[in-house]
Amino acid sequence: MHRYEGTVHRVMGDGIMALFGAPLALEDHAVRACYAGLRMQETVARYADEVRRSHGVQVAIRVGLNSGEIVVRAIGNDLNMDYTVVGQTAHLASRMEQMAAPGSVLTTADTLRLAEGYVAIRPLGPVPVKGLADPLEVYEVTGTGAARTRLQAAAGRGLTRFVGRDVELEQLVRAQQLAGQGRGQVVAIIGDAGVGKSRLVHEFFHSDHTADWLVLESSSASYGHATPYLPAIDLLRDYFKINAQDSTQSIRVKVSSKILTLDPSLQDAIPPLLDLLDALDDEHPFRSLDPLQHRQYTYQAVTRLLLSESRVQPVVAVVEDLHWNDPLTLGLLTELVAAAQNARLLLVVSYRGEYRDEWRSQSNYHWWSAPAGTRSLSRKSCDRWSILVCWRARAAATASRGHSRASRCRRQCGRCSPRVSTRCLPPRSVYWRKRR
């Protein structure tokens, strides 16, 4: 739960109820709830293997997800506070959990609509649900999808025609030309969510200008600050052509052979890179270094790798959504920016206006900021929540009774102001988990 910034709201016996986006709003609540459910299943499956071998006992969990409107209220006094969630959304999440087979994750169409492209699903068709007059479309979440960003999810549905960014594209091309001459450049694209930062980068990278360049892409996740070096790992997996099916031994072979072919003097960079890719042997001396040395050698390994590659062919690398990155990743990028001034390397980064980078004093730094008030064509809510829920069956009646109250609250408070203690929330995701 905590990896995806969910809040465990209630623990009752063998089940839990958790919230995504409550009490803090999350723009991708449904995706986080789905990922949390999948990761829980993976973790419990590994634990179940150990328990089965040692005690001969079967352990499995069932997970249910749903999205919709809910009502939350804070009840308490100076010594105690109870954060209560009710509504039809929680009721359906409970039903999904009850209908799920052990080891599976079930969800509704409401959650799937918010997480489309981010997860792989198997339709189960219309299923009768207790408490509902009509059958409900139910889906099993079977794994993660191909999309990792909003743009990738949108590309799966088809992108609209790209217009109105000729000036910004020209700025990127000019920076690329300077980098191609051995004067490494950094370009920062700054703007609010939805103004088209990722689309601009996408169009540039897929243009004819980068045909003879090595293009390395990495994406940041909104929960990425909990995972050190997440964008760097993504970039390395792209560089070494590592996929999810590669074994640890396969990763070691790919990394070692490519590095030794590129530059034999980089042999000492192999352990830090394998460590980032979680393919280094647990007993390797590199893992016993003190944190300061460990960080220093990691920074140097990634920087030297990219600089060596830039001597063979020009490199353009992108790291999006810096505002979501962890301090170690930001420190690595700072070192790379300082070291790349005489390399054929173009680094493109993007972030929102509230973030401030440390590179503006660099002579090879350029930035473009979207004008205030710019919006993309597709409007999205900034205050959606995801909720992970696990209740006992008796809580379902309370949840369903809160549905009409949710509608009244929506009419009274408009956009559900956080100043009121009892309020309706915009469409949320609800997640049930229970052990069986």
C-alpha positions, 0 to 999 in steps of 0.5 A: 500500500505505502509503495503506491501511497495508499492509506490503510483505512481499516484492518478487520480480522483477515481483511483491510480497507485502504484509500488511494487519494484520501486524505491526499488527492492523487491524479492517478488513483485508479492506476495505483490501486490496480498496481497495489493489488497486483503487487500484493498478489505477487508478494503473497504468492511468493510467501505462499510458496514458502508456507506451502513447502514448510507447513503444507498450508495454502495461503491466498488473497482476493482483491476487489476494486471499484471507482465512483463517488463516495462520502467521507466524514471525520468523526472524533474528539481531541483524543481520537479521529475516525475517518469514515468512508461510505457509499455505493462505490465501497459496496461494489468493491466489497462485492468484487472481493467476494466474487474474486477467486483466490489469487485474482483481482477483480474490478468494474468498468468504472475503474478500468475506464480510469486505468485503461492502457495501464493494466492488462485485463480479462473480461468476465462479462455481465455478472449478477451482483447482490444488491443490484438490479442489473448484471454488472460488467466485471473484469479481472486485472491480470497484469500491468499494461504497456502504457506507463504514462498518460501519453502512452495510454492516449497513444493506444487510443489514437493521438490527435494532429499535433499543431501549434508547437513549431517554435518549441520544436525549432528550439529543440532542433537548435539545441540538438544541433549544438549537442551534435557539435560536441557541446552537450545541451540540456533542455527543460520543458516546464508547464502545468499538467496537461499543457502538452509537455510529453506530446512535444517530446514525443513528436521531437523524438519521433521526427526525422531530426533524431534518425541518426541519434541514439534515443533513450527514453525514461518515464517517471511515476507519480509514486517514483520518489519512493524508488531510488533511481527509477528513471535511471533504471528505466533508461538503462533497461532501454539502453541494454534492451532488457525486457520483463522476461529476462532472467538475472543471468540474461541481464548480466550477459547483456550488460557485460557484453555491451559494455565490454564491446563499447569500451573495455575501460568501463569494466569497473562500471559493470557492478554499479549498473547491475546493482541498479538493474537488481542483477548483482550478486548479493555477496558482491563487495559493491553492495557492502560499500558505505552509502556515500561511496555507493552513490558516488560509484553509481553516479560515475558509472551511469555518467561514464556509460553515456559519455562513452556512448556519445563518442560512438554516436550522438545520444538524446535522453529524456527524463520526464516529470522531474517533480516526481523523482527521488533525490538520488536521481536528481543528484545523478542528473546534476552530475551528468549535466556538469560532465556532458558539456563537451559531449554529443549528448542532448538531455531533455527534461520536463517538470511542472512549474512548482519544481525548480532545478539546479542547472539554470546557471549552466551555459548549456541550459535552455528552458521553455515554459508554457504560457499561464492558462494553457490547457490541453484539449482533454480536461482532467480532474485534479482531485480524483481519489483512489480508495483501497477497501477491505471490509466485512460483509456487514459494512456493505449495507452502510456503504449502500445507504450512503449513496443518496447522501453522496448525491445530496452532498455533491449538489450542496458543495459543488466541487466538494470543498475540502473545508467541509468535514462531510463531503462527496468525493468525485469518482474514486477507486475502491479496492477490497482485499481479503485473505482466504 
